[in-house]
């Protein structure tokens, strides 16, 4: 076993960390306070080459491995989860299905622009009554005269309503067979008649990311907008979530790292009873536990990436990574607030934002409960 990162991986970490510190950190608090999605920052992330970084050059990508992408998400989340969410959702949920299941014509039409930072893409799975139960989809689509007619709605869809969001991949029920629903995925572009996008506000976390509700009212798209095959929708959506779990895990890992560093720095600065609070054993032991959990999380996540890059089964490890990284993000952020004391509850201190941002990680792209269900099946329960 070799745990040493390659020179390329180290360079990616250094480059993305420098970008996050220089471009994102100075305005992260303001964007969070205003609940403002930044098109400018998104374009800069694109200019850095982080969108579609695992795609081949012919589609506008960088041809990098999974670990490179995960390190990039991790480093953005170390500073701001909102920008990390934009990157993670676009790469895994937006670009992923088009790349893995699209026709060559569809790939050439959509992927090059989606790698630039000038265009984003949504993943239309979740509905009001279809969350953990992805097969609870009620959105319907009917194929007639060479057109799909879609009716229904989606909710909590990342990257789907901003000015630069150009479309979404949508799961719909397209019939029944033996009493079971047939699920199919369809491409719906921005501006399609009957397709309405509404930005969601009032979020506790990821306030500077774009979250949308999508509505389809007699929405008609060409038959060629079919992604994959009829009846393949559930497979496409669930396999996409397997990949997405790695990026959400990376967000948890990066957030935990950032929260740990904030607590460590504050512990050196804050003095009580005549000495820095980091010198009290209770705080030193908290930080020791935090560092240990982060190390374990990183090793598990990087192993899952290694499995994927080496064409081995990685779904179990992806679920484990998503579960563990999400949970330690919660634990580390909570202890980091405790070390900050009352100041940790004030918006003037960055840890307050980290504490809020971590909460979605145990819910989005499969709850911690669902991850445990997935893992339990893999281990033979």
C-alpha positions as CSV (number, residue, x, y, z in Angstrom):
1,X,0.0,0.0,0.0
2,X,1.2,3.5,-0.9
3,X,-0.5,6.4,0.9
4,X,1.7,9.0,-0.8
5,X,-0.1,11.5,-3.0
6,X,1.4,12.0,-6.5
7,X,3.0,15.3,-7.4
8,X,-0.1,16.1,-9.5
9,X,-2.4,15.5,-6.6
10,X,-0.3,17.7,-4.3
11,X,-0.3,20.5,-7.0
12,X,-4.1,20.3,-7.3
13,X,-4.4,20.7,-3.5
14,X,-2.0,23.6,-3.4
15,X,-3.6,25.3,-6.4
16,X,-7.2,25.0,-5.2
17,X,-6.4,25.9,-1.6
18,X,-4.7,29.1,-2.8
19,X,-7.7,29.9,-5.0
20,X,-10.1,29.3,-2.1
21,X,-8.1,31.4,0.3
22,X,-7.6,34.2,-2.2
23,X,-10.9,34.4,-4.2
24,X,-13.6,32.8,-2.0
25,X,-12.6,33.4,1.7
26,X,-12.8,37.2,1.5
27,X,-16.4,37.2,0.3
28,X,-17.8,33.9,1.7
29,X,-19.4,35.5,4.8
30,X,-21.0,38.3,2.7
31,X,-22.4,35.9,0.1
32,X,-23.8,33.7,3.0
33,X,-25.4,36.7,4.6
34,X,-27.0,37.9,1.4
35,X,-27.9,34.3,0.3
36,X,-26.4,35.3,-3.0
37,X,-25.2,32.8,-5.7
38,X,-22.1,34.2,-7.3
39,X,-21.9,33.8,-11.1
40,X,-18.5,35.5,-11.0
41,X,-17.0,32.9,-8.6
42,X,-18.5,30.1,-10.6
43,X,-16.8,31.4,-13.7
44,X,-13.5,31.6,-11.9
45,X,-13.9,28.0,-10.7
46,X,-14.4,27.1,-14.4
47,X,-11.4,29.1,-15.5
48,X,-9.4,27.1,-12.9
49,X,-10.4,23.9,-14.8
50,X,-12.4,22.3,-12.0
51,X,-15.6,21.7,-13.9
52,X,-15.6,18.4,-15.8
53,X,-12.0,17.8,-14.6
54,X,-12.4,14.0,-14.9
55,X,-13.8,14.3,-18.5
56,X,-11.6,13.5,-21.5
57,X,-10.1,16.5,-23.4
58,X,-12.5,16.0,-26.3
59,X,-15.4,17.1,-24.1
60,X,-13.6,20.0,-22.6
61,X,-12.3,18.2,-19.5
62,X,-8.9,17.8,-17.9
63,X,-8.7,14.0,-18.1
64,X,-7.9,13.7,-14.4
65,X,-8.7,10.9,-12.0
66,X,-11.4,10.8,-9.3
67,X,-9.1,11.6,-6.5
68,X,-8.0,14.8,-8.2
69,X,-11.7,15.9,-8.3
70,X,-12.3,14.9,-4.7
71,X,-9.3,16.8,-3.5
72,X,-10.6,19.9,-5.3
73,X,-14.0,19.6,-3.6
74,X,-12.4,19.0,-0.3
75,X,-10.3,22.2,-0.6
76,X,-13.2,24.4,-1.5
77,X,-15.3,23.0,1.4
78,X,-12.4,23.8,3.8
79,X,-13.3,27.4,3.1
80,X,-16.9,27.5,1.9
81,X,-19.4,24.7,1.5
82,X,-21.6,26.8,-0.8
83,X,-18.9,26.9,-3.5
84,X,-18.0,23.3,-2.9
85,X,-21.7,22.4,-3.4
86,X,-21.8,24.1,-6.7
87,X,-18.7,22.2,-7.9
88,X,-19.7,18.9,-6.4
89,X,-23.3,18.9,-7.7
90,X,-22.4,20.1,-11.2
91,X,-19.6,17.6,-11.7
92,X,-21.3,14.5,-10.1
93,X,-25.0,15.1,-10.7
94,X,-25.0,17.5,-13.6
95,X,-22.2,16.4,-15.9
96,X,-22.1,12.7,-14.7
97,X,-25.3,11.3,-16.2
98,X,-24.7,13.1,-19.5
99,X,-21.2,11.7,-19.7
100,X,-21.9,8.2,-18.6
101,X,-25.2,7.7,-20.4
102,X,-25.5,10.3,-23.1
103,X,-25.1,9.6,-26.8
104,X,-22.1,11.0,-28.5
105,X,-24.2,13.7,-30.0
106,X,-25.6,14.7,-26.6
107,X,-22.1,14.7,-25.1
108,X,-20.7,17.0,-27.8
109,X,-23.8,19.3,-27.5
110,X,-23.7,19.8,-23.7
111,X,-20.4,18.8,-22.1
112,X,-18.0,21.3,-23.6
113,X,-20.0,24.3,-22.4
114,X,-20.6,22.6,-19.0
115,X,-16.8,22.5,-18.4
116,X,-16.3,26.2,-18.7
117,X,-18.0,27.7,-15.7
118,X,-20.4,29.6,-18.1
119,X,-23.1,27.0,-17.8
120,X,-24.5,24.7,-15.1
121,X,-26.8,21.6,-15.1
122,X,-29.3,20.2,-12.6
123,X,-30.2,16.7,-11.5
124,X,-34.0,16.4,-11.2
125,X,-34.7,13.5,-8.9
126,X,-36.1,14.7,-5.6
127,X,-39.8,15.5,-5.3
128,X,-42.1,16.5,-2.4
129,X,-43.0,12.8,-1.9
130,X,-39.9,11.3,-3.4
131,X,-36.8,11.8,-1.3
132,X,-35.1,8.7,0.3
133,X,-37.7,6.7,-1.7
134,X,-36.5,7.7,-5.2
135,X,-39.1,5.4,-6.7
136,X,-41.8,7.6,-5.3
137,X,-41.5,9.8,-8.3
138,X,-44.8,11.2,-9.5
139,X,-43.6,13.4,-12.4
140,X,-44.9,11.7,-15.6
141,X,-43.8,11.8,-19.2
142,X,-45.7,10.5,-22.3
143,X,-44.2,9.9,-25.7
144,X,-46.4,10.9,-28.6
145,X,-45.7,12.1,-32.2
146,X,-42.0,12.3,-31.6
147,X,-42.3,14.4,-28.4
148,X,-42.1,13.8,-24.7
149,X,-44.8,15.6,-22.7
150,X,-43.8,16.1,-19.1
151,X,-46.0,17.0,-16.1
152,X,-44.9,17.2,-12.5
153,X,-42.4,19.0,-10.2
154,X,-39.1,18.6,-8.5
155,X,-37.7,20.2,-5.4
156,X,-34.3,20.9,-3.7
157,X,-32.4,20.8,-7.1
158,X,-28.9,22.3,-7.0
159,X,-27.7,24.5,-9.8
160,X,-31.0,24.5,-11.6
161,X,-32.4,28.1,-11.5
162,X,-29.5,30.6,-11.8
163,X,-29.0,32.6,-15.0
164,X,-26.2,30.3,-16.1
165,X,-28.2,27.1,-15.4
166,X,-29.0,25.8,-18.9
167,X,-31.0,22.6,-18.2
168,X,-31.6,19.6,-16.0
169,X,-31.8,15.8,-16.3
170,X,-35.2,14.7,-15.1
171,X,-36.6,11.4,-13.9
172,X,-40.2,10.7,-14.9
173,X,-42.6,7.8,-14.9
174,X,-43.1,6.8,-18.5
175,X,-45.5,3.8,-18.0
176,X,-46.0,0.5,-16.1
177,X,-44.9,-3.1,-16.5
178,X,-46.2,-5.9,-14.4
179,X,-47.7,-3.4,-12.0
180,X,-44.4,-1.6,-11.5
181,X,-43.5,1.9,-12.6
182,X,-41.2,2.5,-15.5
183,X,-38.7,5.3,-14.8
184,X,-36.9,7.2,-17.6
185,X,-34.5,10.1,-17.6
186,X,-35.1,13.0,-20.0
187,X,-33.1,16.1,-20.8
188,X,-35.0,19.4,-20.4
189,X,-33.3,22.6,-21.5
190,X,-33.8,26.1,-20.0
191,X,-36.5,28.1,-21.9
192,X,-38.5,25.1,-22.9
193,X,-42.2,26.0,-22.9
194,X,-44.0,24.6,-19.9
195,X,-40.7,24.4,-17.9
196,X,-40.6,26.8,-14.9
197,X,-37.7,27.2,-12.5
198,X,-38.0,28.9,-9.1
199,X,-35.1,29.7,-6.8
200,X,-35.5,28.5,-3.2
201,X,-34.6,30.9,-0.4
202,X,-34.6,30.9,3.4
203,X,-32.1,28.1,3.7
204,X,-30.2,27.5,6.9
205,X,-27.1,26.3,5.0
206,X,-25.3,26.5,1.7
207,X,-27.0,29.9,1.4
208,X,-24.7,31.0,-1.5
209,X,-25.5,28.0,-3.6
210,X,-28.4,27.8,-6.1
211,X,-31.3,25.6,-5.0
212,X,-34.4,25.3,-7.1
213,X,-37.9,24.0,-7.5
214,X,-38.8,22.8,-11.0
215,X,-42.3,22.7,-12.5
216,X,-43.4,20.9,-15.7
217,X,-46.8,21.8,-17.1
218,X,-47.5,20.2,-20.5
219,X,-43.7,20.6,-21.1
220,X,-42.8,19.2,-24.5
221,X,-39.3,18.2,-25.5
222,X,-38.0,16.2,-28.5
223,X,-37.9,12.4,-28.4
224,X,-34.1,12.7,-28.9
225,X,-33.9,14.3,-25.4
226,X,-34.1,10.8,-23.9
227,X,-31.0,10.1,-21.8
228,X,-30.1,6.4,-21.9
229,X,-32.9,4.0,-22.6
230,X,-36.6,4.0,-21.7
231,X,-36.9,2.2,-18.3
232,X,-33.3,2.9,-17.4
233,X,-34.0,6.0,-15.4
234,X,-33.8,4.5,-11.9
235,X,-30.5,2.8,-12.7
236,X,-29.1,6.1,-14.1
237,X,-30.2,8.1,-11.1
238,X,-28.9,5.6,-8.5
239,X,-25.6,5.0,-10.1
240,X,-25.2,8.8,-10.3
241,X,-25.8,9.0,-6.6
242,X,-23.0,6.4,-6.0
243,X,-20.6,8.8,-7.6
244,X,-22.2,11.8,-5.9
245,X,-21.6,10.2,-2.5
246,X,-17.9,10.6,-3.0
247,X,-18.2,14.3,-3.5
248,X,-20.5,14.8,-0.6
249,X,-18.0,12.9,1.5
250,X,-15.3,15.2,0.3
251,X,-17.5,18.2,1.4
252,X,-17.7,16.7,4.9
253,X,-14.0,16.0,5.0
254,X,-13.1,19.5,3.8
255,X,-15.6,21.2,6.2
256,X,-14.2,19.1,9.1
257,X,-10.7,20.1,8.2
258,X,-11.6,23.8,8.1
259,X,-13.6,23.6,11.4
260,X,-10.6,21.9,13.0
261,X,-8.2,24.6,11.8
262,X,-10.5,27.3,13.0
263,X,-10.7,25.7,16.5
264,X,-7.0,25.1,16.7
265,X,-6.2,28.7,15.8
266,X,-8.8,30.1,18.2
267,X,-7.5,27.9,20.9
268,X,-4.0,29.5,20.5
269,X,-5.5,33.0,20.6
270,X,-8.1,32.8,23.4
271,X,-6.7,33.0,26.9
272,X,-8.4,32.1,30.2
273,X,-6.9,31.7,33.7
274,X,-3.7,33.2,32.4
275,X,-2.9,30.9,29.5
276,X,-4.2,29.9,26.0
277,X,-7.2,27.6,26.3
278,X,-5.4,25.1,24.0
279,X,-3.1,24.3,27.0
280,X,-6.0,22.9,29.0
281,X,-6.1,19.1,28.6
282,X,-9.9,19.0,27.9
283,X,-9.4,21.2,24.8
284,X,-6.2,19.6,23.7
285,X,-8.0,16.2,23.8
286,X,-10.9,17.5,21.9
287,X,-8.6,18.6,19.1
288,X,-6.7,15.3,19.2
289,X,-9.9,13.4,18.7
290,X,-10.9,15.8,15.9
291,X,-7.6,15.3,14.1
292,X,-7.9,11.5,14.4
293,X,-11.4,11.4,13.0
294,X,-10.4,13.6,10.0
295,X,-7.4,11.3,9.3
296,X,-9.7,8.2,9.4
297,X,-12.2,9.9,7.1
298,X,-9.6,11.0,4.6
299,X,-8.2,7.4,4.4
300,X,-11.6,5.9,3.8
301,X,-12.6,8.4,1.2
302,X,-9.3,8.2,-0.7
303,X,-9.6,4.4,-0.7
304,X,-13.0,4.6,-2.3
305,X,-11.6,6.9,-4.9
306,X,-8.8,4.4,-5.5
307,X,-11.3,1.6,-6.0
308,X,-13.2,3.7,-8.6
309,X,-10.1,4.8,-10.5
310,X,-9.0,1.2,-10.6
311,X,-12.3,0.0,-12.0
312,X,-13.2,-2.0,-8.9
313,X,-16.5,-2.0,-7.1
314,X,-16.7,1.0,-4.9
315,X,-20.4,1.5,-4.0
316,X,-20.1,0.1,-0.5
317,X,-17.1,2.2,0.3
318,X,-18.8,5.3,-1.3
319,X,-21.7,4.8,1.1
320,X,-19.4,4.3,4.0
321,X,-17.4,7.4,3.1
322,X,-20.5,9.5,2.7
323,X,-21.8,8.3,6.0
324,X,-18.6,8.7,8.0
325,X,-17.4,12.0,6.5
326,X,-20.9,13.5,7.1
327,X,-21.0,12.3,10.6
328,X,-17.5,13.5,11.6
329,X,-18.2,16.9,10.0
330,X,-21.1,17.2,12.4
331,X,-19.0,16.1,15.4
332,X,-16.0,18.2,14.5
333,X,-18.0,21.4,13.8
334,X,-19.9,20.9,17.1
335,X,-16.7,20.6,19.1
336,X,-15.2,23.5,17.2
337,X,-18.1,25.7,18.3
338,X,-17.7,24.5,21.9
339,X,-14.0,25.6,21.8
340,X,-15.1,29.0,20.6
341,X,-17.6,29.3,23.4
342,X,-20.1,32.1,23.0
343,X,-18.2,33.6,20.1
344,X,-18.9,30.4,18.1
345,X,-22.6,31.4,18.1
346,X,-22.0,34.8,16.5
347,X,-22.1,35.4,12.7
348,X,-18.9,37.4,13.0
349,X,-17.1,34.1,13.5
350,X,-16.7,31.8,10.6
351,X,-17.3,28.7,12.6
352,X,-21.0,29.7,13.0
353,X,-21.4,29.2,9.2
354,X,-19.5,25.9,9.2
355,X,-21.8,24.7,12.0
356,X,-24.9,25.5,9.9
357,X,-23.4,24.2,6.6
358,X,-22.6,20.7,7.9
359,X,-26.2,19.9,8.7
360,X,-27.2,19.2,5.1
361,X,-24.4,16.6,4.7
362,X,-26.4,14.0,6.8
363,X,-29.5,14.6,4.6
364,X,-28.5,15.5,1.0
365,X,-27.8,12.8,-1.7
366,X,-29.0,10.0,0.6
367,X,-29.5,10.5,4.3
368,X,-27.2,8.9,6.9
369,X,-30.1,6.4,7.5
370,X,-30.2,5.4,3.9
371,X,-26.4,5.0,3.8
372,X,-26.6,2.6,6.7
373,X,-29.3,0.7,4.8
374,X,-27.1,0.5,1.7
375,X,-24.1,-0.6,3.8
376,X,-26.2,-3.2,5.7
377,X,-27.2,-4.8,2.4
378,X,-23.6,-5.0,1.2
379,X,-22.5,-6.8,4.3
380,X,-25.2,-9.4,4.1
381,X,-27.9,-8.2,6.5
